[in-house]
Amino acid sequence: MEFTLFLDESGDHGLDKVDPGFPVFTLCGIMFTISGYKRMTDCLNSVKHHFWGKKEVIFHSRDIRKCNKEFSVLLDLDVKRQFYERLNSCLKNGSYRIIAAAIDKNKHIQTYGHIADNPYEIALSFIIERSIFLLDDVKSTFKTIKIIIEKRGKKEDYQLASHFEKIKARGTGFISRERIRRYDMKIEFRSKKDNINGLQISDLIAYPISNHVIHPERANPAFDLIADKFYLKDGKRYGLKKFP
């Protein structure tokens, strides 16, 4: 059984400056089977065709919220309502699991100082660990997983790839290297312009997760829509963790 994990982020992982209005870095992983991803791709492409007449439209959370670029059509409130109804239907009815890590950067710095570990690496380690837990529970004799990450820059991608290889070589505090290698785990970096629907889903979902972590007491319909998609184990939400 083949799985694909798409990773995208919300917020800035840097520790030099912390935005007081958005102090959280979230890395969001969306796990699909081949069949589940095909259904999601078909659903998203149908939304794109309906409103833009083509599938070469890249859903980006910020542009959608701000009605920027091609999403200026959403300034028409009736079009906006129809768009969200269709998009939300894809998200609500899709077959996937969410594994996400959110890091409160202020608390992270207070706890570990400015030489603290890279938030992106901490989040990636967590997501890989929980992905292995999820795969362990899948009843199949053959299981593989490919991780697709949105490109950020040569330096950043190299650092992340190096961290991933360290995890494969050494394991983590919760999973051994043998357990990781069992699933033939690989990573691949893809550009936003490649129009990868899985990365777009991860981008769309990462933002409401960040808002939920920053303001857990506030109404958050976007988070409520996908709340039952998080990876669950023994009745607990294993697919979301806030650090520290």
Secondary structure, 3 states (H helix, E strand, C coil): CEEEEEEEEECCCCCCCCCCCCCEEEEEEEEEEHHHHHHHHHHHHHHHHHHHCCCCCCCCHHHHHHCCHHHHHHHCHHHHHHHHHHHHHHHHHCCCEEEEEEEEHHHHHHHHCCCCCCHHHHHHHHHHHHHHHHHHHCCCCCCEEEEEEECCCHHHHHHHHHHHHHHHHHCCCCCCHHHHHCCCCEEEEECHHHCCHHHHHHHHHHHHHHHHHHCCCCCCHHHHHHHHHECEECCEECCEEEEC
